[in-house]
Amino acid sequence: FSPKKNPPPPPLSPTPPIHGARIVATILNDPVLNKQWYAECKSMADRIIVMRDTLKASLAKEGSVRNWDHITSQIGMFCFSGMTPEQVERLRTEFHIYMTKNGRISMAGVTSKNVGYLASAMHQVTK
């Protein structure tokens, strides 16, 4: 073993690489890329809003009489469903739907293809 031929790796730096910051700076400082980025962010946010509306409507269509207004009054990528840990466990074991034990749903994972299944399962465990 020769230190000159096989030098040890450099120590891990607590400072992250600057690559990400440069990418962000490029996008935010270029008018065309900036406009495209904001449009894509809006598109993602709008899709989540539509999925919230669809989930609430689908729960009503399933026959749920619970008040699900909190699904559409909350904002962001996550939704606190109000379900108990026991109900969440049933979703996991009976329907293979996964979320945190406190009932937090990742709305980014709800799609037009699975929202009906999610609503049906939620209704089954909350009635």
N, C-alpha and C positions, 0 to 999 in steps of 0.2 A: 504494500500500500504506500503510495506516494502522495503527499498533500498537494504536490504540484500537478499531478496527473488526475487526481480525484479530489478536488476541493470540496469541503462540506457545503451543503446548501446554505444560501443566505438566511439569516434569521427572519422569522415571520414579522412582517411590519403591521403595526396596529392601524396604519393609515391605508384606506382602500385605494385601489388603483384609480387613476384620474380618467380612465377611458369613459366611464359612464357619465361623468361630468362634462366631458368634451362632446359626447353625443347629445346630451341635453342642451348644451350651449348652442350646438349646431342647429338643432331643431327650433329652439326658441328664438334664435337670431336670424333665421331665414324666413322671410314673410310667407313663402309658398309652403314650406314644411310646417311652419307654425300654424297656418290656417288648416292644413290637412290634419295635424295632430289634434287641434281643438275640435274639428269635425268628428274625428274618430272617438275622442273622449265623449262627446255629446251623444254619438250613436250608441256607445256602450251604456251610458247612463239612461238613455231613453229605452233601451231594450230591457234594462232591469225594472224600470217603472212599468212597462207593459207586462212583464212577468208578474210583478206584484198585483197589478189589476186583474190579470188572468187567474192567478192563484185564488184571490179573494172571490172572484166570480165563479170559479170552478167549485170552490167549497160550498157556495150557496146552491149551485146546480146539483151538487151531491146530496143536498138536503140538510146541510148543517144549519142549525139554528143559533150557533154561537156567534158572538160579535167578533168579527175578524177585521174590524176597522184599523187596528194597529198595523196590519200588514201593509196597507197603503199609506198610512200616516207617517211611517218611519221612512228614513231616507238612507241611501248608501247600499253597499254590497251585501250587508247582512241584515237579517230580520229575526227579531226575537219573537218566536211563535206563541209563547205563553203556554206551551205544553209542559207537562210535568216530566221528571226523569223517567217515570214508569211508562208514560206514553211514548217518549223518545225510544226507550228500550224496545217497546213493541214495534215501533217503526223499523228498528234495526233488525230484530229477529224475525218478524213476520213478513216484512215488505222489502228488506234490504235497502232501506233508506238511512243514510248516515248524517248525523249532525252532532253538535256538542250536547252533552247531557242536560244543559239548561235550556235546550230547545232552539238554539241559534241556528238559523238556516243560512247557508251561503247562496244568496240570490243569483250570483254569477253562474251557479251550477244548474239553475232552473231554466229549462228550455221549453219551446213550444211543443216538443215531442214528449217531455216527461212531466209537464205541469199537471196534466189530467190525472196521471198515476199518483203523483204526490198529493193532490187534493183528495183523491179517493182514499188513500191510505191515512191521511191526516183525519179525515172525517171518521173513518173506521175506529181509530184509536181514541177519538175525543167524544164519541157519542155515548 
